[in-house]
Amino acid sequence: MSDFKEYKIKLVVKSSKCDLYKTGDEIYIDGALLDKEKSANVCLTAINAFYPFIYAARKMGFDELTFQCPDCPEKVEFTIIQVE
C-alpha cells in the first residue's frame, strides 16, 4: 500500500474586475472532484488555464501560488492554497 497523500485545495479570488467573481470567492477541489456545495461559480476557461498547477497542488502540495485568468480583458487573480 502506498503512503501517497493527495491534498485538498481551494482557489481563492484574490482580486476581480470580472462579473463572474468577487474578491474572496472560493472554489474547493477534493481530489479530482469539485465540491459544488462549497464553491463559487466555476469558469471553465480559468480552470483549464491553470489546471496543471491545480493537479500539481493536489499531488505534491506547495506553498500558495497566484494566477491570472487569461479569458477576458478584466483582471481576475486566483490563489491556489493547500487545505488540510
PDB file of N, CA, C and O in Angstrom:
ATOM      1  N   MET A   1       0.840  -1.189   0.000  1.00  0.00           N
ATOM      2  CA  MET A   1       0.000   0.000   0.000  1.00  0.00           C
ATOM      3  C   MET A   1       0.884   1.251   0.000  1.00  0.00           C
ATOM      4  O   MET A   1       1.904   1.292   0.688  1.00  0.00           O
ATOM      5  N   SER A   2       0.505   2.237  -0.746  1.00  0.00           N
ATOM      6  CA  SER A   2       1.287   3.454  -0.911  1.00  0.00           C
ATOM      7  C   SER A   2       1.023   4.455   0.221  1.00  0.00           C
ATOM      8  O   SER A   2      -0.075   4.512   0.774  1.00  0.00           O
ATOM      9  N   ASP A   3       2.048   5.236   0.550  1.00  0.00           N
ATOM     10  CA  ASP A   3       1.913   6.306   1.538  1.00  0.00           C
ATOM     11  C   ASP A   3       1.547   7.618   0.868  1.00  0.00           C
ATOM     12  O   ASP A   3       1.661   8.685   1.471  1.00  0.00           O
ATOM     13  N   PHE A   4       1.110   7.535  -0.369  1.00  0.00           N
ATOM     14  CA  PHE A   4       0.786   8.718  -1.161  1.00  0.00           C
ATOM     15  C   PHE A   4      -0.366   9.495  -0.536  1.00  0.00           C
ATOM     16  O   PHE A   4      -1.382   8.917  -0.151  1.00  0.00           O
ATOM     17  N   LYS A   5      -0.198  10.790  -0.440  1.00  0.00           N
ATOM     18  CA  LYS A   5      -1.253  11.658   0.081  1.00  0.00           C
ATOM     19  C   LYS A   5      -1.672  12.623  -1.017  1.00  0.00           C
ATOM     20  O   LYS A   5      -0.829  13.251  -1.657  1.00  0.00           O
ATOM     21  N   GLU A   6      -2.953  12.736  -1.227  1.00  0.00           N
ATOM     22  CA  GLU A   6      -3.453  13.724  -2.180  1.00  0.00           C
ATOM     23  C   GLU A   6      -4.052  14.877  -1.386  1.00  0.00           C
ATOM     24  O   GLU A   6      -4.866  14.671  -0.486  1.00  0.00           O
ATOM     25  N   TYR A   7      -3.640  16.086  -1.729  1.00  0.00           N
ATOM     26  CA  TYR A   7      -4.058  17.265  -0.990  1.00  0.00           C
ATOM     27  C   TYR A   7      -5.379  17.825  -1.508  1.00  0.00           C
ATOM     28  O   TYR A   7      -5.648  17.810  -2.709  1.00  0.00           O
ATOM     29  N   LYS A   8      -6.187  18.314  -0.589  1.00  0.00           N
ATOM     30  CA  LYS A   8      -7.361  19.093  -0.964  1.00  0.00           C
ATOM     31  C   LYS A   8      -6.854  20.508  -1.184  1.00  0.00           C
ATOM     32  O   LYS A   8      -5.953  20.975  -0.487  1.00  0.00           O
ATOM     33  N   ILE A   9      -7.441  21.180  -2.157  1.00  0.00           N
ATOM     34  CA  ILE A   9      -7.017  22.549  -2.418  1.00  0.00           C
ATOM     35  C   ILE A   9      -8.230  23.453  -2.584  1.00  0.00           C
ATOM     36  O   ILE A   9      -9.352  22.990  -2.787  1.00  0.00           O
ATOM     37  N   LYS A  10      -7.978  24.734  -2.494  1.00  0.00           N
ATOM     38  CA  LYS A  10      -9.013  25.709  -2.820  1.00  0.00           C
ATOM     39  C   LYS A  10      -8.374  26.818  -3.624  1.00  0.00           C
ATOM     40  O   LYS A  10      -7.199  27.146  -3.458  1.00  0.00           O
ATOM     41  N   LEU A  11      -9.174  27.381  -4.491  1.00  0.00           N
ATOM     42  CA  LEU A  11      -8.784  28.556  -5.250  1.00  0.00           C
ATOM     43  C   LEU A  11      -9.545  29.721  -4.650  1.00  0.00           C
ATOM     44  O   LEU A  11     -10.763  29.655  -4.481  1.00  0.00           O
ATOM     45  N   VAL A  12      -8.842  30.769  -4.332  1.00  0.00           N
ATOM     46  CA  VAL A  12      -9.458  31.946  -3.730  1.00  0.00           C
ATOM     47  C   VAL A  12      -9.265  33.110  -4.695  1.00  0.00           C
ATOM     48  O   VAL A  12      -8.164  33.336  -5.198  1.00  0.00           O
ATOM     49  N   VAL A  13     -10.338  33.842  -4.948  1.00  0.00           N
ATOM     50  CA  VAL A  13     -10.241  35.013  -5.820  1.00  0.00           C
ATOM     51  C   VAL A  13      -9.563  36.126  -5.020  1.00  0.00           C
ATOM     52  O   VAL A  13     -10.105  36.645  -4.044  1.00  0.00           O
ATOM     53  N   LYS A  14      -8.369  36.465  -5.470  1.00  0.00           N
ATOM     54  CA  LYS A  14      -7.568  37.496  -4.804  1.00  0.00           C
ATOM     55  C   LYS A  14      -8.041  38.891  -5.197  1.00  0.00           C
ATOM     56  O   LYS A  14      -8.103  39.797  -4.366  1.00  0.00           O
ATOM     57  N   SER A  15      -8.370  39.049  -6.466  1.00  0.00           N
ATOM     58  CA  SER A  15      -8.928  40.314  -6.958  1.00  0.00           C
ATOM     59  C   SER A  15      -9.710  40.017  -8.227  1.00  0.00           C
ATOM     60  O   SER A  15      -9.406  39.061  -8.942  1.00  0.00           O
ATOM     61  N   SER A  16     -10.724  40.843  -8.508  1.00  0.00           N
ATOM     62  CA  SER A  16     -11.553  40.585  -9.683  1.00  0.00           C
ATOM     63  C   SER A  16     -12.197  41.852 -10.210  1.00  0.00           C
ATOM     64  O   SER A  16     -12.714  42.680  -9.460  1.00  0.00           O
ATOM     65  N   LYS A  17     -12.146  41.973 -11.532  1.00  0.00           N
ATOM     66  CA  LYS A  17     -12.897  43.006 -12.230  1.00  0.00           C
ATOM     67  C   LYS A  17     -13.859  42.339 -13.210  1.00  0.00           C
ATOM     68  O   LYS A  17     -14.377  42.986 -14.120  1.00  0.00           O
ATOM     69  N   CYS A  18     -14.090  41.044 -13.016  1.00  0.00           N
ATOM     70  CA  CYS A  18     -14.978  40.244 -13.860  1.00  0.00           C
ATOM     71  C   CYS A  18     -16.322  40.092 -13.156  1.00  0.00           C
ATOM     72  O   CYS A  18     -16.372  39.957 -11.933  1.00  0.00           O
ATOM     73  N   ASP A  19     -17.409  40.112 -13.921  1.00  0.00           N
ATOM     74  CA  ASP A  19     -18.743  39.967 -13.343  1.00  0.00           C
ATOM     75  C   ASP A  19     -18.999  38.586 -12.744  1.00  0.00           C
ATOM     76  O   ASP A  19     -19.927  38.423 -11.952  1.00  0.00           O
ATOM     77  N   LEU A  20     -18.188  37.586 -13.110  1.00  0.00           N
ATOM     78  CA  LEU A  20     -18.413  36.223 -12.618  1.00  0.00           C
ATOM     79  C   LEU A  20     -17.873  35.994 -11.207  1.00  0.00           C
ATOM     80  O   LEU A  20     -18.324  35.082 -10.515  1.00  0.00           O
ATOM     81  N   TYR A  21     -16.914  36.810 -10.777  1.00  0.00           N
ATOM     82  CA  TYR A  21     -16.272  36.599  -9.486  1.00  0.00           C
ATOM     83  C   TYR A  21     -16.155  37.878  -8.689  1.00  0.00           C
ATOM     84  O   TYR A  21     -16.033  38.971  -9.242  1.00  0.00           O
ATOM     85  N   LYS A  22     -16.196  37.718  -7.364  1.00  0.00           N
ATOM     86  CA  LYS A  22     -15.890  38.832  -6.479  1.00  0.00           C
ATOM     87  C   LYS A  22     -14.736  38.407  -5.580  1.00  0.00           C
ATOM     88  O   LYS A  22     -14.553  37.219  -5.316  1.00  0.00           O
ATOM     89  N   THR A  23     -13.974  39.364  -5.120  1.00  0.00           N
ATOM     90  CA  THR A  23     -12.849  39.083  -4.248  1.00  0.00           C
ATOM     91  C   THR A  23     -13.320  38.255  -3.051  1.00  0.00           C
ATOM     92  O   THR A  23     -14.322  38.571  -2.411  1.00  0.00           O
ATOM     93  N   GLY A  24     -12.569  37.187  -2.769  1.00  0.00           N
ATOM     94  CA  GLY A  24     -12.909  36.311  -1.649  1.00  0.00           C
ATOM     95  C   GLY A  24     -13.680  35.063  -2.042  1.00  0.00           C
ATOM     96  O   GLY A  24     -13.783  34.137  -1.238  1.00  0.00           O
ATOM     97  N   ASP A  25     -14.231  35.006  -3.264  1.00  0.00           N
ATOM     98  CA  ASP A  25     -14.904  33.780  -3.715  1.00  0.00           C
ATOM     99  C   ASP A  25     -13.925  32.625  -3.625  1.00  0.00           C
ATOM    100  O   ASP A  25     -12.724  32.796  -3.834  1.00  0.00           O
ATOM    101  N   GLU A  26     -14.455  31.433  -3.307  1.00  0.00           N
ATOM    102  CA  GLU A  26     -13.610  30.253  -3.152  1.00  0.00           C
ATOM    103  C   GLU A  26     -14.151  29.092  -3.979  1.00  0.00           C
ATOM    104  O   GLU A  26     -15.362  28.925  -4.124  1.00  0.00           O
ATOM    105  N   ILE A  27     -13.230  28.293  -4.517  1.00  0.00           N
ATOM    106  CA  ILE A  27     -13.564  27.081  -5.256  1.00  0.00           C
ATOM    107  C   ILE A  27     -12.792  25.950  -4.586  1.00  0.00           C
ATOM    108  O   ILE A  27     -11.568  26.010  -4.472  1.00  0.00           O
ATOM    109  N   TYR A  28     -13.508  24.922  -4.143  1.00  0.00           N
ATOM    110  CA  TYR A  28     -12.896  23.811  -3.421  1.00  0.00           C
ATOM    111  C   TYR A  28     -12.763  22.591  -4.318  1.00  0.00           C
ATOM    112  O   TYR A  28     -13.702  22.212  -5.018  1.00  0.00           O
ATOM    113  N   ILE A  29     -11.582  21.981  -4.289  1.00  0.00           N
ATOM    114  CA  ILE A  29     -11.317  20.785  -5.071  1.00  0.00           C
ATOM    115  C   ILE A  29     -10.819  19.710  -4.116  1.00  0.00           C
ATOM    116  O   ILE A  29      -9.834  19.892  -3.401  1.00  0.00           O
ATOM    117  N   ASP A  30     -11.530  18.579  -4.123  1.00  0.00           N
ATOM    118  CA  ASP A  30     -11.203  17.442  -3.267  1.00  0.00           C
ATOM    119  C   ASP A  30     -10.844  16.275  -4.168  1.00  0.00           C
ATOM    120  O   ASP A  30     -11.723  15.621  -4.729  1.00  0.00           O
ATOM    121  N   GLY A  31      -9.555  16.018  -4.304  1.00  0.00           N
ATOM    122  CA  GLY A  31      -9.111  15.006  -5.264  1.00  0.00           C
ATOM    123  C   GLY A  31      -9.402  15.511  -6.664  1.00  0.00           C
ATOM    124  O   GLY A  31      -9.062  16.640  -7.018  1.00  0.00           O
ATOM    125  N   ALA A  32     -10.032  14.662  -7.450  1.00  0.00           N
ATOM    126  CA  ALA A  32     -10.371  15.052  -8.822  1.00  0.00           C
ATOM    127  C   ALA A  32     -11.748  15.701  -8.908  1.00  0.00           C
ATOM    128  O   ALA A  32     -12.217  16.008 -10.004  1.00  0.00           O
ATOM    129  N   LEU A  33     -12.401  15.913  -7.770  1.00  0.00           N
ATOM    130  CA  LEU A  33     -13.772  16.407  -7.777  1.00  0.00           C
ATOM    131  C   LEU A  33     -13.885  17.840  -7.280  1.00  0.00           C
ATOM    132  O   LEU A  33     -13.154  18.273  -6.390  1.00  0.00           O
ATOM    133  N   LEU A  34     -14.809  18.551  -7.873  1.00  0.00           N
ATOM    134  CA  LEU A  34     -15.168  19.897  -7.447  1.00  0.00           C
ATOM    135  C   LEU A  34     -16.233  19.775  -6.362  1.00  0.00           C
ATOM    136  O   LEU A  34     -17.233  19.083  -6.552  1.00  0.00           O
ATOM    137  N   ASP A  35     -16.029  20.436  -5.238  1.00  0.00           N
ATOM    138  CA  ASP A  35     -17.043  20.451  -4.180  1.00  0.00           C
ATOM    139  C   ASP A  35     -18.052  21.541  -4.538  1.00  0.00           C
ATOM    140  O   ASP A  35     -17.868  22.707  -4.191  1.00  0.00           O
ATOM    141  N   LYS A  36     -19.105  21.154  -5.226  1.00  0.00           N
ATOM    142  CA  LYS A  36     -20.085  22.110  -5.752  1.00  0.00           C
ATOM    143  C   LYS A  36     -20.824  22.860  -4.651  1.00  0.00           C
ATOM    144  O   LYS A  36     -21.198  24.018  -4.839  1.00  0.00           O
ATOM    145  N   GLU A  37     -21.038  22.222  -3.510  1.00  0.00           N
ATOM    146  CA  GLU A  37     -21.794  22.861  -2.438  1.00  0.00           C
ATOM    147  C   GLU A  37     -21.019  23.977  -1.745  1.00  0.00           C
ATOM    148  O   GLU A  37     -21.618  24.926  -1.238  1.00  0.00           O
ATOM    149  N   LYS A  38     -19.693  23.869  -1.720  1.00  0.00           N
ATOM    150  CA  LYS A  38     -18.868  24.869  -1.046  1.00  0.00           C
ATOM    151  C   LYS A  38     -18.328  25.933  -1.993  1.00  0.00           C
ATOM    152  O   LYS A  38     -17.846  26.977  -1.552  1.00  0.00           O
ATOM    153  N   SER A  39     -18.409  25.668  -3.292  1.00  0.00           N
ATOM    154  CA  SER A  39     -17.706  26.504  -4.267  1.00  0.00           C
ATOM    155  C   SER A  39     -18.558  27.598  -4.883  1.00  0.00           C
ATOM    156  O   SER A  39     -19.775  27.478  -5.021  1.00  0.00           O
ATOM    157  N   ALA A  40     -17.864  28.677  -5.249  1.00  0.00           N
ATOM    158  CA  ALA A  40     -18.471  29.765  -6.015  1.00  0.00           C
ATOM    159  C   ALA A  40     -18.610  29.315  -7.473  1.00  0.00           C
ATOM    160  O   ALA A  40     -18.406  28.141  -7.783  1.00  0.00           O
ATOM    161  N   ASN A  41     -18.953  30.233  -8.352  1.00  0.00           N
ATOM    162  CA  ASN A  41     -19.002  29.925  -9.789  1.00  0.00           C
ATOM    163  C   ASN A  41     -17.677  29.331 -10.245  1.00  0.00           C
ATOM    164  O   ASN A  41     -16.627  29.598  -9.661  1.00  0.00           O
ATOM    165  N   VAL A  42     -17.742  28.528 -11.290  1.00  0.00           N
ATOM    166  CA  VAL A  42     -16.528  27.935 -11.841  1.00  0.00           C
ATOM    167  C   VAL A  42     -16.461  28.276 -13.323  1.00  0.00           C
ATOM    168  O   VAL A  42     -17.280  27.808 -14.114  1.00  0.00           O
ATOM    169  N   CYS A  43     -15.492  29.085 -13.689  1.00  0.00           N
ATOM    170  CA  CYS A  43     -15.260  29.420 -15.086  1.00  0.00           C
ATOM    171  C   CYS A  43     -14.335  28.356 -15.663  1.00  0.00           C
ATOM    172  O   CYS A  43     -13.197  28.216 -15.215  1.00  0.00           O
ATOM    173  N   LEU A  44     -14.806  27.616 -16.636  1.00  0.00           N
ATOM    174  CA  LEU A  44     -14.023  26.513 -17.187  1.00  0.00           C
ATOM    175  C   LEU A  44     -12.753  26.987 -17.893  1.00  0.00           C
ATOM    176  O   LEU A  44     -11.748  26.276 -17.900  1.00  0.00           O
ATOM    177  N   THR A  45     -12.789  28.150 -18.470  1.00  0.00           N
ATOM    178  CA  THR A  45     -11.587  28.661 -19.125  1.00  0.00           C
ATOM    179  C   THR A  45     -10.496  28.942 -18.095  1.00  0.00           C
ATOM    180  O   THR A  45      -9.332  28.606 -18.311  1.00  0.00           O
ATOM    181  N   ALA A  46     -10.869  29.550 -16.991  1.00  0.00           N
ATOM    182  CA  ALA A  46      -9.891  29.829 -15.941  1.00  0.00           C
ATOM    183  C   ALA A  46      -9.329  28.529 -15.373  1.00  0.00           C
ATOM    184  O   ALA A  46      -8.116  28.391 -15.214  1.00  0.00           O
ATOM    185  N   ILE A  47     -10.204  27.581 -15.068  1.00  0.00           N
ATOM    186  CA  ILE A  47      -9.757  26.290 -14.524  1.00  0.00           C
ATOM    187  C   ILE A  47      -8.847  25.587 -15.524  1.00  0.00           C
ATOM    188  O   ILE A  47      -7.801  25.060 -15.144  1.00  0.00           O
ATOM    189  N   ASN A  48      -9.231  25.572 -16.784  1.00  0.00           N
ATOM    190  CA  ASN A  48      -8.422  24.912 -17.805  1.00  0.00           C
ATOM    191  C   ASN A  48      -7.041  25.552 -17.926  1.00  0.00           C
ATOM    192  O   ASN A  48      -6.048  24.851 -18.122  1.00  0.00           O
ATOM    193  N   ALA A  49      -6.975  26.851 -17.814  1.00  0.00           N
ATOM    194  CA  ALA A  49      -5.708  27.568 -17.997  1.00  0.00           C
ATOM    195  C   ALA A  49      -4.678  27.191 -16.946  1.00  0.00           C
ATOM    196  O   ALA A  49      -3.494  27.068 -17.259  1.00  0.00           O
ATOM    197  N   PHE A  50      -5.104  27.007 -15.719  1.00  0.00           N
ATOM    198  CA  PHE A  50      -4.105  26.660 -14.714  1.00  0.00           C
ATOM    199  C   PHE A  50      -4.336  25.300 -14.082  1.00  0.00           C
ATOM    200  O   PHE A  50      -3.902  25.054 -12.956  1.00  0.00           O
ATOM    201  N   TYR A  51      -5.023  24.407 -14.803  1.00  0.00           N
ATOM    202  CA  TYR A  51      -5.223  23.043 -14.309  1.00  0.00           C
ATOM    203  C   TYR A  51      -3.905  22.314 -14.008  1.00  0.00           C
ATOM    204  O   TYR A  51      -3.844  21.598 -13.009  1.00  0.00           O
ATOM    205  N   PRO A  52      -2.856  22.458 -14.815  1.00  0.00           N
ATOM    206  CA  PRO A  52      -1.606  21.763 -14.456  1.00  0.00           C
ATOM    207  C   PRO A  52      -1.107  22.135 -13.053  1.00  0.00           C
ATOM    208  O   PRO A  52      -0.531  21.298 -12.358  1.00  0.00           O
ATOM    209  N   PHE A  53      -1.323  23.369 -12.645  1.00  0.00           N
ATOM    210  CA  PHE A  53      -0.894  23.797 -11.317  1.00  0.00           C
ATOM    211  C   PHE A  53      -1.849  23.270 -10.244  1.00  0.00           C
ATOM    212  O   PHE A  53      -1.423  22.960  -9.131  1.00  0.00           O
ATOM    213  N   ILE A  54      -3.141  23.169 -10.578  1.00  0.00           N
ATOM    214  CA  ILE A  54      -4.110  22.559  -9.667  1.00  0.00           C
ATOM    215  C   ILE A  54      -3.723  21.093  -9.448  1.00  0.00           C
ATOM    216  O   ILE A  54      -3.715  20.608  -8.317  1.00  0.00           O
ATOM    217  N   TYR A  55      -3.408  20.407 -10.525  1.00  0.00           N
ATOM    218  CA  TYR A  55      -3.014  18.999 -10.448  1.00  0.00           C
ATOM    219  C   TYR A  55      -1.762  18.847  -9.579  1.00  0.00           C
ATOM    220  O   TYR A  55      -1.707  17.969  -8.717  1.00  0.00           O
ATOM    221  N   ALA A  56      -0.774  19.687  -9.802  1.00  0.00           N
ATOM    222  CA  ALA A  56       0.450  19.619  -9.004  1.00  0.00           C
ATOM    223  C   ALA A  56       0.176  19.891  -7.531  1.00  0.00           C
ATOM    224  O   ALA A  56       0.756  19.237  -6.665  1.00  0.00           O
ATOM    225  N   ALA A  57      -0.689  20.834  -7.240  1.00  0.00           N
ATOM    226  CA  ALA A  57      -1.033  21.141  -5.850  1.00  0.00           C
ATOM    227  C   ALA A  57      -1.717  19.950  -5.189  1.00  0.00           C
ATOM    228  O   ALA A  57      -1.468  19.659  -4.019  1.00  0.00           O
ATOM    229  N   ARG A  58      -2.578  19.264  -5.933  1.00  0.00           N
ATOM    230  CA  ARG A  58      -3.262  18.074  -5.407  1.00  0.00           C
ATOM    231  C   ARG A  58      -2.282  16.948  -5.127  1.00  0.00           C
ATOM    232  O   ARG A  58      -2.379  16.281  -4.097  1.00  0.00           O
ATOM    233  N   LYS A  59      -1.351  16.735  -6.025  1.00  0.00           N
ATOM    234  CA  LYS A  59      -0.463  15.575  -5.947  1.00  0.00           C
ATOM    235  C   LYS A  59       0.783  15.810  -5.101  1.00  0.00           C
ATOM    236  O   LYS A  59       1.250  14.899  -4.416  1.00  0.00           O
ATOM    237  N   MET A  60       1.323  17.023  -5.144  1.00  0.00           N
ATOM    238  CA  MET A  60       2.600  17.274  -4.477  1.00  0.00           C
ATOM    239  C   MET A  60       2.494  18.274  -3.338  1.00  0.00           C
ATOM    240  O   MET A  60       3.299  18.251  -2.407  1.00  0.00           O
ATOM    241  N   GLY A  61       1.517  19.137  -3.411  1.00  0.00           N
ATOM    242  CA  GLY A  61       1.417  20.199  -2.425  1.00  0.00           C
ATOM    243  C   GLY A  61       2.518  21.229  -2.643  1.00  0.00           C
ATOM    244  O   GLY A  61       3.596  20.882  -3.126  1.00  0.00           O
ATOM    245  N   PHE A  62       2.277  22.447  -2.307  1.00  0.00           N
ATOM    246  CA  PHE A  62       3.275  23.503  -2.363  1.00  0.00           C
ATOM    247  C   PHE A  62       2.687  24.745  -1.733  1.00  0.00           C
ATOM    248  O   PHE A  62       1.489  24.813  -1.458  1.00  0.00           O
ATOM    249  N   ASP A  63       3.546  25.731  -1.507  1.00  0.00           N
ATOM    250  CA  ASP A  63       3.054  26.999  -0.969  1.00  0.00           C
ATOM    251  C   ASP A  63       2.095  27.617  -1.966  1.00  0.00           C
ATOM    252  O   ASP A  63       2.075  27.234  -3.136  1.00  0.00           O
ATOM    253  N   GLU A  64       1.316  28.551  -1.516  1.00  0.00           N
ATOM    254  CA  GLU A  64       0.296  29.127  -2.390  1.00  0.00           C
ATOM    255  C   GLU A  64       0.907  29.814  -3.605  1.00  0.00           C
ATOM    256  O   GLU A  64       2.003  30.373  -3.557  1.00  0.00           O
ATOM    257  N   LEU A  65       0.144  29.747  -4.697  1.00  0.00           N
ATOM    258  CA  LEU A  65       0.521  30.358  -5.965  1.00  0.00           C
ATOM    259  C   LEU A  65      -0.613  31.244  -6.438  1.00  0.00           C
ATOM    260  O   LEU A  65      -1.778  30.965  -6.155  1.00  0.00           O
ATOM    261  N   THR A  66      -0.290  32.304  -7.153  1.00  0.00           N
ATOM    262  CA  THR A  66      -1.308  33.202  -7.690  1.00  0.00           C
ATOM    263  C   THR A  66      -1.236  33.198  -9.210  1.00  0.00           C
ATOM    264  O   THR A  66      -0.157  33.259  -9.799  1.00  0.00           O
ATOM    265  N   PHE A  67      -2.430  33.122  -9.841  1.00  0.00           N
ATOM    266  CA  PHE A  67      -2.544  33.083 -11.296  1.00  0.00           C
ATOM    267  C   PHE A  67      -3.621  34.048 -11.750  1.00  0.00           C
ATOM    268  O   PHE A  67      -4.554  34.357 -11.008  1.00  0.00           O
ATOM    269  N   GLN A  68      -3.479  34.518 -12.973  1.00  0.00           N
ATOM    270  CA  GLN A  68      -4.481  35.396 -13.567  1.00  0.00           C
ATOM    271  C   GLN A  68      -5.226  34.642 -14.658  1.00  0.00           C
ATOM    272  O   GLN A  68      -4.616  33.928 -15.454  1.00  0.00           O
ATOM    273  N   CYS A  69      -6.529  34.799 -14.693  1.00  0.00           N
ATOM    274  CA  CYS A  69      -7.343  34.178 -15.731  1.00  0.00           C
ATOM    275  C   CYS A  69      -7.026  34.816 -17.086  1.00  0.00           C
ATOM    276  O   CYS A  69      -6.965  36.042 -17.181  1.00  0.00           O
ATOM    277  N   PRO A  70      -6.824  34.020 -18.126  1.00  0.00           N
ATOM    278  CA  PRO A  70      -6.484  34.545 -19.439  1.00  0.00           C
ATOM    279  C   PRO A  70      -7.688  34.823 -20.327  1.00  0.00           C
ATOM    280  O   PRO A  70      -7.523  35.264 -21.465  1.00  0.00           O
ATOM    281  N   ASP A  71      -8.901  34.573 -19.827  1.00  0.00           N
ATOM    282  CA  ASP A  71     -10.086  34.561 -20.680  1.00  0.00           C
ATOM    283  C   ASP A  71     -10.593  35.926 -21.101  1.00  0.00           C
ATOM    284  O   ASP A  71     -11.112  36.078 -22.207  1.00  0.00           O
ATOM    285  N   CYS A  72     -10.453  36.905 -20.252  1.00  0.00           N
ATOM    286  CA  CYS A  72     -11.110  38.182 -20.556  1.00  0.00           C
ATOM    287  C   CYS A  72     -10.181  39.348 -20.242  1.00  0.00           C
ATOM    288  O   CYS A  72      -9.198  39.186 -19.519  1.00  0.00           O
ATOM    289  N   PRO A  73     -10.490  40.512 -20.782  1.00  0.00           N
ATOM    290  CA  PRO A  73      -9.653  41.680 -20.506  1.00  0.00           C
ATOM    291  C   PRO A  73      -9.768  42.149 -19.052  1.00  0.00           C
ATOM    292  O   PRO A  73      -8.901  42.865 -18.552  1.00  0.00           O
ATOM    293  N   GLU A  74     -10.847  41.739 -18.382  1.00  0.00           N
ATOM    294  CA  GLU A  74     -10.976  42.067 -16.970  1.00  0.00           C
ATOM    295  C   GLU A  74      -9.972  41.209 -16.200  1.00  0.00           C
ATOM    296  O   GLU A  74      -9.770  40.038 -16.523  1.00  0.00           O
ATOM    297  N   LYS A  75      -9.371  41.773 -15.222  1.00  0.00           N
ATOM    298  CA  LYS A  75      -8.342  41.057 -14.470  1.00  0.00           C
ATOM    299  C   LYS A  75      -8.975  40.271 -13.326  1.00  0.00           C
ATOM    300  O   LYS A  75      -9.672  40.839 -12.486  1.00  0.00           O
ATOM    301  N   VAL A  76      -8.726  38.947 -13.297  1.00  0.00           N
ATOM    302  CA  VAL A  76      -9.146  38.101 -12.188  1.00  0.00           C
ATOM    303  C   VAL A  76      -7.927  37.310 -11.739  1.00  0.00           C
ATOM    304  O   VAL A  76      -7.330  36.577 -12.528  1.00  0.00           O
ATOM    305  N   GLU A  77      -7.562  37.457 -10.480  1.00  0.00           N
ATOM    306  CA  GLU A  77      -6.437  36.716  -9.927  1.00  0.00           C
ATOM    307  C   GLU A  77      -6.949  35.684  -8.919  1.00  0.00           C
ATOM    308  O   GLU A  77      -7.749  35.991  -8.036  1.00  0.00           O
ATOM    309  N   PHE A  78      -6.462  34.461  -9.081  1.00  0.00           N
ATOM    310  CA  PHE A  78      -6.796  33.368  -8.190  1.00  0.00           C
ATOM    311  C   PHE A  78      -5.536  32.946  -7.439  1.00  0.00           C
ATOM    312  O   PHE A  78      -4.443  32.962  -8.004  1.00  0.00           O
ATOM    313  N   THR A  79      -5.681  32.574  -6.186  1.00  0.00           N
ATOM    314  CA  THR A  79      -4.595  31.977  -5.429  1.00  0.00           C
ATOM    315  C   THR A  79      -4.962  30.533  -5.155  1.00  0.00           C
ATOM    316  O   THR A  79      -6.079  30.247  -4.723  1.00  0.00           O
ATOM    317  N   ILE A  80      -4.026  29.612  -5.404  1.00  0.00           N
ATOM    318  CA  ILE A  80      -4.224  28.202  -5.115  1.00  0.00           C
ATOM    319  C   ILE A  80      -3.606  27.925  -3.751  1.00  0.00           C
ATOM    320  O   ILE A  80      -2.433  28.215  -3.517  1.00  0.00           O
ATOM    321  N   ILE A  81      -4.418  27.355  -2.848  1.00  0.00           N
ATOM    322  CA  ILE A  81      -3.995  27.109  -1.471  1.00  0.00           C
ATOM    323  C   ILE A  81      -4.268  25.660  -1.112  1.00  0.00           C
ATOM    324  O   ILE A  81      -5.330  25.124  -1.430  1.00  0.00           O
ATOM    325  N   GLN A  82      -3.310  25.028  -0.451  1.00  0.00           N
ATOM    326  CA  GLN A  82      -3.498  23.665   0.052  1.00  0.00           C
ATOM    327  C   GLN A  82      -4.373  23.722   1.299  1.00  0.00           C
ATOM    328  O   GLN A  82      -4.174  24.568   2.171  1.00  0.00           O
ATOM    329  N   VAL A  83      -5.352  22.807   1.376  1.00  0.00           N
ATOM    330  CA  VAL A  83      -6.262  22.734   2.528  1.00  0.00           C
ATOM    331  C   VAL A  83      -6.017  21.420   3.232  1.00  0.00           C
ATOM    332  O   VAL A  83      -5.925  20.378   2.583  1.00  0.00           O
ATOM    333  N   GLU A  84      -5.909  21.449   4.541  1.00  0.00           N
ATOM    334  CA  GLU A  84      -5.719  20.203   5.306  1.00  0.00           C
ATOM    335  C   GLU A  84      -7.025  19.491   5.471  1.00  0.00           C
ATOM    336  O   GLU A  84      -7.074  18.425   6.085  1.00  0.00           O
TER     337      GLU A  84
END
